[in-house]
Every structure is written in structure tokens, then in C-alpha cells.
Amino acid sequence: MLDLLQYDHAMNINLRTTLATTAEALPYLRQRGGGSVLFTASVSGLIGSPFSPVYSAAKFALIGLARSLAKRHGKDQIRFNVLCPGTTDTAMLRVFMARPDQKETLGMDPEDLIKSRAAGGNALGRHGQPDDVANAALFLLSDEAAFITGVSLPVDGGVVA
């Protein structure tokens, strides 16, 4: 089901806040001669999710925003990139696994669901860890990635492969 209130909520949380903070940061980045901006989307923003089409739309929008800003502000030496995590072993994963709107998993133990879905979800056969995502972020924000802009990096164990 598509719901316009969910759409507004998803766009406000994922896109509007990003636009507002980026608009505030740009003058400072220009003043210091450049920098690196990193947005967090999701694998759902690369391949879509049948479970959350509105969420996917918001994450696709972030990716498009980063690509456009990379082209617009490259002359200012400001880089824009996007992290696209796949399933990552966090507290949010437990909430997602036990969502009340998913009838097929209602009443099931989130830990059992996480274990059962880890092996088949990606090429590496495990869920990502927070450090996997953090290390990718550190790289994209570092000078080691000085010639990388406008990319969307899946950190997903091979889901998008």
C-alpha cells in the first residue's frame, strides 16, 4: 500500500533534512577550499525494496541528489558520495525483523530471524557489522578518496553484485 503521509514522512527524514544541512554546510566548505560530504542511503536506494517502496524512493532521491551536487560543486573541490548499506547487525535490524506489519514473521524471535536470513541474503553469507559501514565511510571521507565523487558505494556483502 502506498500512503502519502508515509511518503511525506520518508521524504522529510531522508531528503529534506539532507537538503537543509547541506545548504547550511556549503558556504563553509567553499570557504575552506573544499571538502567531502557523505550521505547514507541504502541498498534499497539502488535496487528497490518490495517491502518499503516509499523508503526506497527516498533513498533513490538521496543518490540522485549526491550525483547532481557532485557535478555542481566539483569546481569548488567539494565531493559528494553515498554509502548504501545492506543488512547490518544493529538494534534497528531487530526492530525491522519484528515489524508488526509483517504477518509472516509475527510472533517470531527477531534473533532467530536474523540468524536464519544471514546465510542467504548476500554473497558473503553474513550480515554486515557497524564497523564494515564505518570503515567504508572513513575511506570515502578521507584524502585517500580525493578523486572519488558522485558514487554510491554498496556496503552489502554482494547483494547488488
N, C-alpha and C positions, 0 to 999 in steps of 0.2 A: 504494500500500500504506500502511496506517495502522499505526504502530508505537508502542506505549505508552512505550517508552524514549525515542523521539524526542519524544513528547508531553511527558514529564516534563522533558526537557532544554529544550525550547522554552518551557515554562511557567516553569521556574526562571530561565532567562536573561531572558525578556521580562516576566514578570509578578511573580514572587516578588521579584526584585531591586528592581523598581519599588515594590512594596508596602513592602519593608523600608526603602528610602531615604526614601520619602515619610513613613512613620510616624516616622522619626527627625527629619525636617525640620519637620513640622507644629508642634511646640511652639515652635520658633524663629521660624517665620513668624507664628504667633499673637502671640508676644511683641513682635515688631517692628511689629505692626498690619496685617499682610497681606503679599502678595507674589504672585509668578507662578511657576507650576510648568509645565514643558513636557515632555511625553513624546514619544518618537519611535516612531511605528508604521510604517505603510507603506500604499501604495495597496492592497496585498493585504489589509489590515485593513478596507478599505472595500468592495471588490468581490470579494475572494476570489481565490485562485490555484489553478488546476488542478494546478500543479507542486508546490505546498507547502501542502497543506491544514492541516497542523498549525501551521506558521508563521503562516498566515492566522488560524487560531483564536486564537493567542497575541496577534496584533496587534488583532483584534476585541476581545479581552478588555481590552487597554490602553485602547482607545477607550471602552468601557463604564465602565471604572474612572474615567477622567478625567471623563466626564459625571456620574457619581454623586458624585465628590468635588467637582465644581464646585457642585452643588446643596447638598451637605452643608456646605461651607466658604465659600460665598459670604458668609454673615453675618460671617465673620471677615476679609472682604476678601482672601481667597486665591483666585486664579484658577487654573484647570487647563485646559490646552489640549493638543492633539496635532498634531504635524507628521506628514504622511503622504507621504513622498517616493515618487516614481515612480523609474524607472530613472535613476540618477545616475552620471556618469562618474567612478568611483573605482577603486581597486585591487580592492575587493570585487566590482565588476562583472566584472572579468576572471576572477576565481575562479568566480563564478556561471556565466559563459558557458562555462567549460571544465569543468563538473561531470562527474565520471566516471559518474554515474548517468543522464546524458542521452545515450542511444545515438545519436540522430540528429546530434549535434554532436561525437561522439568523434573526436579527432584533428584537428579543425579549429582554425585560428588564432583565438584569442579576439578579436584586434583586427579581423579580417575579419568576425567575427560581430557585433561591436559596430557597425561601420560599416553592415553590411547591415540591421541591425534598427533603426537610428536613425530612418530616414525614415518608417517605417510605424507606429511604436509609439505616437505621440500626435499631437495636432492641430498642434503646433509643429514637428514633423518633426526633432527633435533630442533627445539625452539631456540631462538636467539636469546642471548643474555644481554642485560643492560650494557655491559662493557663492550659487546660487539657493536652496538649502536654508537656508544660514546667514542670509541676509537675511530670509527668512520667520520664522526663529526669533527673530532680533533684534526684528522687529516684534511678534510675539506676547508676547515678554518685556518689551517697553517700555511706558512710560506711554501711548504713542500707542494702545495696545490695552487701555486701562484698563476698558473696558466690554465686553470680549470674554472669555467664559469658557464652557467646555464644548464648544468647537468642535474639529472635526477638519479641518485645512486640507490639502487635497491640493496638493502641490508636484510636479506631474506632467506639465506641458505639455498638459493637457487630456485625459488618459486617462479620468478619471471624468466628464468633461463630457457 
